[in-house]
Amino acid sequence: MKLNKYLEKNNSIIIKNYLKKNLDEKKKIIESINSSKENNFFLRGSKYIDNKYKIINNIKKKIDQDKYKIDEKIRCWNHNNGNLTKNHYDGNGVDVINICIKGKKKFIFSKPDSHINIPYTNISLLKLDKEEEILILEENDLLLIPRFWYHTVETLEDNTYMLSITVSDLEVELN
């Protein structure tokens, strides 16, 4: 299954049980996240790991490398039940593939241009009750968040681990 068709549709999509196996590798990734010294001061619960794992390389194989680029650093999240990430969109013109290694998170989406941003940020100034879709990301699921889609994220279980893989469109020139 190629992921390009989902990236091109510009809609959020969840693929249930994307990681059916890889138990040993999932344990290694969790150990790598826990031992990583690369904490992000601004994004609590965020660390980076390299992309040497089969799970990540399989994603790379399913994306057209001539059209899309995957970031070399893979952001990882480790949050407990009740952690809330307020309404925002990711980066500036990037799609994000989230893979739940362990636990569960709820994503509430709304379309681009449905919010007013804090100037010069990707953070919504206020909530405009424009919720379009609610998706629950569970262990082994893959979630695609299209560029500029606002989302709020609530962690539903303790020790929830998630990988975020940033995908850039190579055909877009930013001047």
Secondary structure, 3 states (H helix, E strand, C coil): CCCHHHHHHCCCEEECCCCCCCHHHHHHHHHHHHHCCCCCCCCCCEEEECCCCHHHHHHHHCCCCCCEEECCCEEEEEECCCCEEEEECCCCCEEEEEEEEECEEEEEEECCCCCCECCCCCEECCCCCCCCEEEEEECCCEEEECCCCEEEEEECCCCEEEEEEEEEECCCCCC
